[in-house]
């Protein structure tokens, strides 16, 4: 798992680790346009307040441009922050952010999500039906041709499900699957090992792209196909991968949806971990998109007439988790409560969202149907005196001798610096341990920290929901964030929340669970996480997929 992709602030992966889901390595066709008075654009699908603040600052929401109607022989170059280890991650169990962006252009899923309305819409399947709580039948679309010229059949779906179940058994792609059954040449039933209404929406995620066994074999088998995926039936086809340099895709002129128009003949992805270098490539014309910029850095280009700035929420809330096991000071409820009172949530949100977002008052994103305002604004205000009293009443020293360790990647250092200053005012010393990705992964899984920032994608009640607290995932070592203390009662409440079929009841159940989390101070909600990109001045069509991932297939140039 590549943690940059599932957890921290600037993150991802269901999480910034942006989660593709707990246990993984750590999107429809329209976009945004800037008003004439502004050169900034915002893609959206996240917390309402942050988006409203962005609009007030002169930027537009996303997924609103009309669909492209022209086809050209031009190329678009998109700068990614890192090179993926695979292009087809389902074949080797990965769900890295960059891999999802590339594979999302070449593989279609059974169903898709309309990012403007939130509706589940047909893609490779035209109809679907729950035959019971764990069996979902799909009717496949006619006239879909795979890259090898063969028609899409139920056999292809059954094969894809078997790959997800085996090769990706320990990731969210495979661990909820029992298998698939061919009911007819155009009908297939997928069986899940958990009853979860949101499983249908989860099937819209990029990692559930459909391939055929013949295509995989032609590519050299599973391992080879992860690097050379000439397969699928998506809007673009794989052309080449020059290791360390670029990945090139070519428009699929035999795409089944004749209403879709791909403006660019080829899409070239390049890899540069230096955000400033990615932005400079756009200014110079060497690239048209610099994806996944730090929000605070991207915001500085809002008034630059040479580029457009895109900033957007994506359904993920940043949280601060406490290690509650016996060897850590944060096992003490009083210490956790004091930290929560001492933190300046306004300042943390200001830094984390470049001023667009406000403190999160609940665990879920605030435009989710399951959002509850668990905290009042007054409760989120800094209370140094109250924090000190809690510590003194509990007999906890306030002379700096209590030392806590926070771990993270470079992008969370500014947030931890704010927390460090906050805690110094109540006599708590915070040591900030900024590491490289491999070390961070090891320490996060191993619980080698007292506090850690981990975001969770809360757009829906996926089976992965609250996986940082699900004992099964903790025991299996799948969960980023290390050990948390939970109970059978909490486990049961999470399971009920995931399985509830009534939305209103689910909201109540989420509220009751959040009250438990608040009373035990298991987590501190921080702010809506945001993504940012820099775009060429004349570029339109910025669209997203799940977790705010860039959909590279809908860009076009304005006249």
C-alpha positions in Angstrom: 0.0 0.0 0.0 1.2 3.4 -0.8 0.2 5.5 2.1 0.4 8.7 0.3 -2.6 7.3 -1.3 -4.7 6.5 1.6 -4.1 8.5 4.8 -2.8 11.8 5.5 -3.9 15.3 4.7 -2.9 15.8 1.2 -3.7 12.4 0.6 -5.6 8.8 -0.4 -6.6 4.8 -0.9 -11.9 3.6 1.8 -8.9 7.2 2.6 -5.3 10.6 2.0 -4.0 6.9 3.1 -7.2 8.5 0.4 -8.7 5.1 1.0 -9.5 2.8 -1.7 -10.4 1.0 1.4 -8.7 -0.3 4.5 -6.2 -2.9 3.7 -5.4 -1.6 0.3 -2.1 -0.1 -0.7 -2.5 3.4 0.0 -15.1 9.4 -10.9 -18.6 10.8 -14.3 -18.6 12.7 -17.5 -18.9 16.4 -17.1 -16.7 19.0 -15.5 -16.2 22.5 -14.3 -15.6 25.9 -15.9 -14.4 29.2 -14.5 -16.5 32.3 -14.6 -15.1 35.1 -16.8 -14.1 37.0 -13.6 -12.0 34.2 -12.3 -9.3 31.9 -13.5 -9.8 29.3 -10.8 -11.9 26.2 -10.9 -13.1 23.8 -8.2 -14.0 20.2 -8.7 -16.4 18.9 -6.1 -18.2 16.1 -4.3 -17.5 16.7 -0.7 -18.3 18.9 2.3 -20.7 21.6 1.5 -19.1 24.3 3.7 -15.7 24.0 2.2 -17.1 24.1 -1.3 -19.2 27.1 -0.4 -16.2 28.9 0.9 -14.3 28.1 -2.3 -17.1 29.5 -4.4 -17.1 32.6 -2.2 -13.4 33.0 -3.0 -14.2 33.2 -6.7 -13.9 29.5 -7.7 -16.5 27.3 -9.3 -17.7 23.9 -8.4 -16.8 20.9 -10.5 -18.4 18.4 -12.9 -20.5 21.2 -14.5 -19.0 21.8 -17.9 -21.0 20.5 -20.8 -19.7 17.3 -22.3 -17.1 17.6 -25.1 -18.4 17.3 -28.6 -15.1 17.4 -30.7 -12.5 14.8 -31.6 -8.9 15.9 -32.4 -5.5 14.4 -33.0 -4.0 16.4 -30.1 -2.3 15.0 -27.0 -2.8 16.0 -23.4 0.0 15.6 -20.8 -1.0 15.1 -17.1 1.6 15.3 -14.4 1.1 12.8 -11.6 3.0 12.9 -8.2 4.4 9.4 -8.5 4.6 6.5 -10.8 2.3 3.6 -10.1 3.7 0.1 -9.5 1.0 -1.4 -11.7 -1.6 -0.1 -14.2 -4.2 -2.8 -13.5 -4.1 -3.1 -9.7 -6.8 -5.6 -9.3 -4.5 -8.2 -10.8 -2.0 -7.9 -8.0 -4.0 -6.6 -5.1 -3.1 -2.9 -5.2 -5.3 0.1 -5.3 -2.8 2.9 -5.6 -4.1 6.4 -6.5 -2.1 6.8 -9.7 -2.9 3.3 -10.8 -6.6 4.0 -10.3 -6.4 7.2 -12.4 -4.8 5.3 -15.3 -6.8 2.2 -15.2 -10.0 4.2 -14.9 -9.4 5.4 -18.4 -9.0 1.9 -19.9 -11.5 -0.2 -17.9 -15.2 0.3 -17.5 -17.2 -1.0 -14.5 -20.6 -2.6 -14.4 -22.2 0.6 -13.0 -21.0 4.2 -12.6 -21.9 7.2 -10.5 -23.1 10.5 -11.7 -21.0 12.9 -9.8 -23.5 15.7 -10.3 -26.5 13.9 -8.9 -25.0 11.1 -6.9 -27.1 8.6 -8.8 -25.9 5.1 -9.8 -26.2 4.9 -13.6 -25.7 2.1 -16.1 -22.3 1.4 -17.6 -21.5 -2.2 -18.8 -24.7 -3.3 -17.0 -28.0 -1.9 -18.1 -30.0 -3.3 -15.1 -29.3 -4.7 -11.7 -31.4 -6.3 -9.0 -30.7 -7.5 -5.4 -32.2 -11.0 -5.3 -31.5 -11.0 -1.5 -29.2 -9.1 0.9 -26.0 -10.6 -0.5 -26.7 -11.5 -4.1 -26.8 -8.8 -6.8 -27.7 -9.7 -10.4 -26.5 -7.7 -13.4 -27.9 -7.6 -17.0 -25.1 -6.8 -19.4 -25.2 -4.3 -22.2 -25.2 -5.5 -25.8 -22.7 -4.2 -28.3 -19.7 -3.9 -26.0 -16.5 -5.0 -27.6 -13.3 -5.9 -25.7 -9.9 -4.8 -27.0 -9.4 -8.2 -28.6 -12.6 -7.8 -30.6 -14.7 -10.2 -28.6 -18.1 -9.2 -27.2 -18.5 -8.7 -23.5 -20.2 -11.7 -21.9 -21.1 -13.0 -18.4 -18.0 -15.2 -18.6 -15.8 -12.0 -18.5 -17.6 -10.7 -15.4 -17.3 -14.1 -13.7 -13.5 -14.2 -14.6 -13.0 -10.6 -13.3 -14.8 -11.4 -10.0 -12.6 -14.5 -9.5 -9.5 -12.3 -10.1 -10.7 -9.8 -7.5 -11.5 -12.5 -5.1 -8.1 -14.3 -5.3 -5.4 -11.8 -6.5 -7.0 -9.0 -4.4 -8.2 -11.1 -1.5 -6.7 -8.9 1.2 -7.8 -5.6 -0.3 -11.3 -4.0 -0.5 -11.6 -5.2 -4.1 -11.7 -8.9 -3.0 -12.3 -9.4 0.6 -16.1 -8.9 0.5 -16.6 -11.3 -2.3 -17.9 -14.9 -2.3 -17.9 -15.4 -6.1 -20.0 -15.0 -9.2 -22.4 -17.2 -11.2 -23.3 -17.0 -14.9 -27.1 -17.0 -15.2 -27.2 -16.4 -19.0 -24.8 -15.1 -21.6 -25.8 -11.6 -20.6 -26.7 -12.1 -16.9 -24.4 -12.7 -13.9 -25.0 -12.7 -10.2 -22.3 -11.6 -7.8 -22.4 -12.9 -4.2 -21.0 -10.9 -1.3 -20.0 -12.1 2.2 -21.7 -9.1 3.9 -25.1 -7.5 3.5 -24.5 -3.9 2.7 -26.8 -1.7 0.6 -23.8 0.6 -0.4 -22.1 -2.4 -2.0 -23.7 -1.3 -5.3 -22.1 2.1 -5.1 -18.8 0.5 -4.2 -19.0 -1.4 -7.5 -18.6 1.9 -9.3 -15.1 2.2 -8.1 -12.3 2.0 -10.6 -10.8 -1.2 -9.1 -13.9 -3.1 -10.2 -13.1 -2.7 -13.9 -14.1 -5.6 -16.2 -11.5 -7.6 -18.2 -11.6 -11.0 -20.1 -9.5 -14.1 -19.4 -8.5 -14.2 -23.1 -7.2 -10.6 -22.9 -5.2 -11.3 -19.7 -3.7 -14.5 -21.2 -2.8 -12.6 -24.4 -1.0 -10.0 -22.2 1.1 -12.8 -20.6 -1.0 -13.7 -17.6 -2.0 -11.8 -14.4 1.5 -10.6 -13.5 2.3 -9.3 -16.9 -1.1 -7.8 -17.5 -0.6 -5.5 -14.5 2.2 -3.8 -16.4 0.9 -4.3 -20.0 -2.9 -4.1 -19.8 -4.0 -4.2 -23.4 -7.5 -5.1 -22.3 -10.8 -3.9 -21.2 -13.4 -1.9 -23.1 -12.9 1.7 -21.7 -12.7 5.1 -23.4 -8.9 4.7 -23.9 -6.6 1.8 -24.6 -3.1 1.2 -23.2 -0.3 2.1 -25.7 3.0 2.1 -23.8 4.8 2.4 -20.5 8.3 3.8 -20.4 9.4 3.1 -16.9 10.4 6.2 -15.0 9.2 8.4 -17.8 5.5 8.1 -18.9 2.5 6.0 -19.5 0.7 6.7 -22.8 -3.0 5.8 -23.6 -4.7 6.0 -27.0 -8.3 6.8 -27.6 -10.6 3.8 -28.2 -12.3 4.6 -31.4 -14.4 1.4 -31.0 -15.9 2.5 -27.7 -19.4 1.2 -27.1 -20.9 4.6 -26.0 -21.1 6.5 -29.3 -22.3 9.6 -27.4 -18.9 9.9 -25.8 -16.3 12.0 -27.6 -12.7 11.9 -26.6 -11.1 15.2 -27.5 -7.6 14.0 -27.2 -6.2 11.2 -29.3 -3.6 10.3 -26.7 -3.2 10.9 -22.9 0.3 10.9 -21.6 0.9 10.6 -17.8 4.3 11.8 -16.5 5.6 11.5 -12.9 7.2 14.2 -10.8 7.0 14.2 -7.0 8.1 17.9 -6.9 4.8 19.8 -6.9 6.4 23.0 -8.0 8.0 21.3 -11.0 4.6 19.9 -12.0 3.1 23.4 -11.9 6.0 24.9 -13.8 5.4 22.3 -16.6 1.8 23.6 -16.9 2.9 27.2 -17.1 5.6 26.4 -19.7 3.1 24.4 -21.8 4.9 21.1 -21.3 1.9 19.7 -19.5 -1.8 20.7 -19.3 -2.5 19.3 -15.8 -0.5 19.2 -12.6 -2.5 16.7 -10.5 -2.5 16.3 -6.7 -0.9 19.6 -5.7 -0.7 20.5 -2.0 -3.8 22.7 -1.4 -1.9 25.5 0.3 0.6 25.6 -2.6 -2.1 25.4 -5.3 -4.0 28.2 -3.7 -1.1 30.6 -4.3 -1.7 30.4 -8.0 -5.4 31.4 -7.9 -4.7 34.8 -9.3 -2.0 33.7 -11.8 -3.4 34.5 -15.3 -1.3 31.8 -16.9 -3.1 28.9 -15.2 -6.3 27.7 -13.6 -6.4 26.5 -10.0 -8.6 23.6 -9.1 -9.4 22.9 -5.4 -12.1 20.5 -4.3 -13.4 18.4 -1.5 -14.0 14.7 -2.2 -16.0 13.1 0.6 -13.2 12.5 3.1 -12.8 13.9 6.5 -9.4 14.2 8.2 -9.4 12.7 11.7 -6.9 12.6 14.6 -6.8 9.1 16.1 -5.4 8.2 19.5 -3.4 5.0 20.3 -5.3 3.7 23.2 -3.3 0.6 24.0 -1.6 0.1 27.4 2.0 1.2 26.4 0.9 4.7 25.4 0.1 7.8 27.5 -3.0 8.3 25.3 -4.6 5.2 26.8 -5.8 7.7 29.5 -9.2 9.2 28.7 -8.3 12.4 30.6 -5.3 13.0 28.4 -7.3 12.5 25.3 -10.0 14.8 26.5 -7.5 17.5 27.4 -5.8 17.2 24.0 -9.2 17.6 22.3 -10.0 20.7 24.4 -6.5 22.3 23.7 -6.5 21.9 20.0 -7.2 25.0 17.9 -9.5 23.3 15.3 -10.1 26.6 13.4 -6.3 27.0 12.9 -5.9 23.3 12.0 -8.7 23.6 9.4 -7.3 26.9 8.1 -3.9 25.3 7.5 -5.2 22.0 6.2 -7.6 23.5 3.6 -5.8 26.7 2.8 -8.7 28.6 4.3 -11.5 27.0 2.3 -12.7 24.6 5.0 -14.0 24.9 8.5 -13.6 22.4 11.4 -15.6 19.2 11.0 -18.4 19.0 13.6 -19.1 15.3 12.8 -17.4 12.2 11.6 -19.1 12.0 8.2 -18.9 14.6 5.5 -21.5 17.3 6.0 -23.4 16.7 2.8 -23.8 13.0 3.5 -27.3 11.7 4.4 -25.6 10.1 7.5 -24.0 13.3 8.8 -24.7 14.3 12.4 -23.5 17.5 14.1 -21.9 15.7 17.0 -20.1 18.9 18.2 -21.2 22.5 18.5 -19.0 25.3 17.3 -18.5 26.2 21.0 -17.3 22.7 21.8 -14.6 23.1 19.1 -13.4 26.4 20.5 -10.0 26.3 22.3 -10.2 25.8 26.0 -6.7 25.8 27.5 -8.0 26.4 31.1 -10.5 23.5 30.8 -7.8 21.2 29.4 -5.4 22.0 32.2 -8.1 21.4 34.8 -8.8 17.9 33.3 -5.1 17.1 33.5 -4.7 18.4 37.0 -7.8 16.5 38.3 -6.4 13.3 36.7 -2.9 13.8 38.2 -1.3 14.2 34.8 1.8 16.4 34.8 1.7 19.7 32.9 5.4 20.5 33.1 6.3 19.1 29.7 7.4 15.7 31.0 4.5 14.0 29.2 5.8 13.4 25.7 3.7 12.2 22.8 4.7 11.1 19.3 2.9 11.9 16.1 3.9 10.3 12.8 3.1 11.3 9.3 4.4 12.2 5.8 5.7 15.6 4.9 2.3 17.0 3.9 1.0 16.8 7.5 3.9 18.5 9.1 2.2 22.0 9.1 -0.8 20.5 10.8 1.3 18.8 13.5 3.2 22.0 14.0 -0.1 23.7 14.9 -0.9 20.9 17.3 2.5 21.0 18.8 2.0 24.7 19.7 -1.5 24.0 21.0 -0.3 21.2 23.3 2.7 23.2 24.6 0.2 25.6 26.2 -1.1 22.8 28.5 2.4 21.4 29.2 2.3 18.5 26.8 5.3 17.9 24.6 4.6 16.7 21.0 7.3 15.1 19.0 6.7 15.2 15.3 8.1 12.2 13.4 8.0 12.9 9.7 9.1 9.8 7.8 9.4 8.3 4.3 6.5 6.2 3.0 7.9 2.8 3.9 8.7 3.8 7.4 5.4 5.5 7.9 3.5 2.4 6.7 5.5 0.2 9.1 4.9 2.5 12.0 1.2 3.1 11.2 0.5 -0.6 11.0 2.6 -1.3 14.0 1.1 1.4 16.2 4.4 3.1 16.8 2.8 6.4 17.6 0.5 8.1 20.1 -1.5 10.2 17.7 -1.9 9.9 13.9 -3.9 11.7 11.3 -6.0 9.4 9.1 -8.8 10.4 6.8 -11.8 8.2 6.0 -13.9 8.3 2.9 -17.4 8.7 4.3 -19.4 9.4 1.2 -21.4 6.2 1.7 -21.9 3.4 4.2 -19.4 1.1 2.5 -18.4 -2.2 4.1 -15.1 -0.5 4.9 -16.8 2.2 7.1 -15.1 2.9 10.4 -12.5 0.2 9.6 -10.1 1.9 12.0 -12.4 0.7 14.8 -13.5 -2.7 13.4 -11.8 -5.3 15.5 -11.7 -7.8 12.6 -9.7 -5.5 10.4 -7.4 -4.5 13.3 -6.8 -8.1 14.2 -6.0 -8.9 10.6 -3.5 -6.1 10.3 -5.4 -4.5 7.4 -6.1 -1.1 9.0 -3.8 1.9 8.6 -3.6 3.7 11.9 -2.5 0.8 14.2 -4.3 -0.5 17.3 -7.4 1.2 18.6 -9.4 0.0 21.6 -12.9 -1.1 20.7 -15.5 -3.4 22.1 -18.0 -6.0 20.9 -20.7 -3.4 21.3 -18.9 -0.9 19.0 -18.3 -3.7 16.5 -22.0 -4.6 16.5 -23.0 -1.0 16.1 -20.7 -0.6 13.1 -22.1 -3.8 11.5 -25.7 -2.6 12.0 -24.9 0.8 10.5 -23.4 -0.8 7.4 -26.3 -3.2 6.9 -29.2 -0.9 7.7 -31.5 -0.6 4.7 -33.4 2.5 6.0 -31.5 5.8 5.5 -33.2 7.7 8.3 -32.4 4.8 10.8 -28.9 4.7 9.6 -28.4 8.4 10.3 -29.7 7.8 13.9 -27.4 4.8 14.3 -24.5 6.8 13.1 -25.3 9.6 15.5 -25.5 7.1 18.4 -22.1 5.6 17.5 -20.6 9.1 17.2 -21.8 9.9 20.7 -19.9 6.9 22.0 -16.8 8.0 20.1 -17.2 11.4 21.6 -17.8 10.3 25.1 -14.8 8.0 25.0 -12.8 10.6 23.0 -11.7 7.9 20.6 -11.1 10.4 17.7 -11.0 14.1 17.1 -12.7 15.2 13.9 -10.5 17.8 12.1 -11.6 19.2 8.7 -12.8 18.2 5.2 -9.9 17.0 3.2 -9.3 18.6 -0.2 -7.5 17.9 -3.4 -6.0 20.5 -5.8 -4.6 20.6 -9.3 -3.2 23.3 -11.6 -4.6 23.4 -15.2 -3.7 25.0 -18.4 -5.6 28.2 -19.0 -7.8 27.0 -21.8 -8.5 23.6 -20.4 -12.0 22.4 -19.6 -13.6 19.2 -18.5 -12.1 18.5 -15.1 -14.1 15.6 -13.8 -13.7 13.2 -11.0 -14.4 9.6 -10.0 -14.6 8.0 -6.5 -12.5 9.6 -3.7 -11.9 12.6 -5.9 -9.7 10.8 -8.3 -9.1 12.6 -11.6 -11.1 11.2 -14.6 -8.6 11.9 -17.4 -10.9 11.1 -20.3 -13.1 14.2 -20.4 -10.7 17.1 -20.9 -11.0 19.4 -23.9 -9.8 22.9 -24.9 -12.0 26.0 -24.8 -12.2 28.1 -27.9 
